[in-house]
Amino acid sequence: MNELPAIRTVELGPAARAAALPFDENRSRAGEQYRIIRTKIIQHPLQPRLIVVTSPTSGDGKTVSSVNIAGALSLLRDTSVLLVDGDLRRCSVSALLGIPVAPGLADVLSGACEFSEAVVRLEEFPNLCVLPAGRVRANPTELLGSPQWKDLCQSFRKQFHSTIVDAPPVNGVADYDLLQDLCDGVILIVRPDHTDRTLCVKAADAVPKSKLLGAVVNCVDEWFLWKSQEYYYGPGAPGDES
């Protein structure tokens, strides 16, 4: 990796501690699920470094998942992770983390500022940097279809071990296709109580099979995930003498 220039450090907003980055001991179960996702990414045969996180429709939880996947990756030692808010029409990363929305990606692509001026490092997660959406001065499709976006992606690969891009929904706008075109892999977020099944199938078909890393089922019943595992591995499990 190329040496990163000095990057501004910002603190997470108060609301972010409750809504995102569940890696403290009080939210260990949620954190463990994202660690499982992290492991699957690291062990994937494609060894993806630039990953787009998307969903069939808005409201499926792609932004929370993007933030938490990036956060889980950043917990590894001697790593550098970049989280990019690539949803320039309905940006949510900054609001979720409680950090300024600008300057950001749109400002960099439009030439209003340099990447080093827009990216920030999270004080609580020193291996995690964030590129907010920024102020959109032109149609996002034109910005993401520009040579500047291609150049920026190359820079991401040189400066960070992993880059997670929070993208618009697959079935929404052309912006998604431009983001997906330059990535190594796609993670699809679905939510059982929200995602339309027809749109879910359509979204899965729209992602190139060579790039689909997998699907994350969001907001499932906690019992479904943990009842059997808790019996064997939870505190006081049979055979646990600690």
Secondary structure, DSSP 4 states (H G I P E B T S, - for coil): -PPPPP-EEEPPPTTHHHHS---SGGGHHHHHHHHHHHHHHHH-TT--SEEEEE-SSTTSSHHHHHHHHHHHHHTSTT--EEEEE--SSS--HHHHHT----S-HHHHHHTSS-HHHH-EEETTEEEEEEE------S-HHHHHTSHHHHHHHHHHHHH-SEEEEE---TTT-THHHHHHHT-SEEEEEE-TTTS-HHHHHHHHHHS-TTTEEEEEE-S--HHHHHHHHHHHHSTT-TT---
